[in-house]
Each structure stands twice: as C-alpha cells, then as structure tokens.
Amino acid sequence: MKLKFPRLPTLLFAGLFLFVSAARSSAADPAFLAAVAAADDERLAATKAADKSRLDAIFSDALHYAHSNGKIDTKASFMTSLLTRNTVYESFDYQSRTFTPIAPGVVQMTGRILVKATNKSGRNELDLNFLAVWREENGKWRFFSWQSCRNLPPAPSTPK
C-alpha cells in the first residue's frame, strides 16, 4: 500500500490560513486587546514611579527605545536614566492609542501622546506621534520597541 501525502502548495495554503485565522481571532477578542492596553497602562505607571521591579517586569530584555530627539536606549540604559532620575516623566496624556495585532503574540500600538518630562536640559512638554510594539514573552505582554517623533507646533495664522 502506497501512502499519499498532500502537495506542498496545499500544505502552505493551509498553514497560511491557520496563521491568519489565529491572528484574526485574537484581534476580535476584546480581552486580548484589553490585556495589552493594561500592560501599557502599567508601563506608564511604572515609568512615572521609576519602580525598578515593575520596569524590569514590563520592559522586554530586547527593548529598543528611540526617543523623539534621536537618542536610542536599550532596556538597561533606559532603566538607568529613569532610576537615577536623569529623566523624570511627570505625565502622559494619550490623545489617541490604537492596538493592531500584526502576528501571533505581537501587537503594534500607534497614536499621539502629550508628555511632560524633566531632564538635564530642563522641562519638556512634548506632543508626539509614536509607533510601539508589544510582544508576548512567556505568557506576559512586554514592551518591545518605541519610536516617536515630535509634532510641529501649529503655524501662526496670517492676517488677511
């Protein structure tokens, strides 16, 4: 008796279908997105509090944090800046925040946020657009990457 196996294109199509179905079923699950939003809320609270254990728990070991001024931080360098109070975040005010599942265990977060922070150059009030990535690691949502850019101030109105 000769065994008959499915053809490779059929297997690839079936695998792709299962992958897309899993991502879409997660995206449709409000509890799934609520868990990522709760993790982000915890990140903001831990950042404002400069709480070492909470920051360590929420930041991925692979964190890549690109500030709006072009400075790049790793998990270690960003935590050092927060824990030594070189940078103190006073407030975060989301103007918009959207979560988009992009693969199983990976969620993109985009939006606009108003941030008040103090560092060696003084007090900053920032209006930022951002792109961030959350990744599920060992069953927990961890903050994986951040990239932000400053919004330009409104142009002065010209008299007519």
C-alpha positions, 0 to 999 in steps of 0.5 A: 500500500502506497501512502499519499501525502498532500502537495506542498502548495496545499500544505502552505495554503493551509498553514497560511490560513491557520496563521491568519485565522489565529491572528484574526481571532485574537484581534476580535477578542476584546480581552486580548486587546484589553490585556495589552492596553493594561500592560501599557497602562502599567508601563506608564505607571511604572515609568512615572514611579521609576519602580525598578521591579515593575520596569524590569517586569514590563520592559522586554530584555530586547527593548529598543527605545528611540526617543523623539530627539534621536537618542536610542536606549536599550532596556538597561540604559533606559532603566538607568536614566529613569532610576537615577532620575536623569529623566523624570516623566511627570505625565502622559496624556494619550490623545489617541492609542490604537492596538493592531495585532500584526502576528501571533503574540505581537501587537503594534500600538500607534497614536499621539501622546502629550508628555511632560518630562524633566531632564538635564536640559530642563522641562519638556512638554512634548506632543508626539506621534509614536509607533510601539510594539508589544510582544508576548514573552512567556505568557506576559505582554512586554514592551518591545520597541518605541519610536516617536517623533515630535509634532510641529507646533501649529503655524501662526495664522496670517492676517488677511 
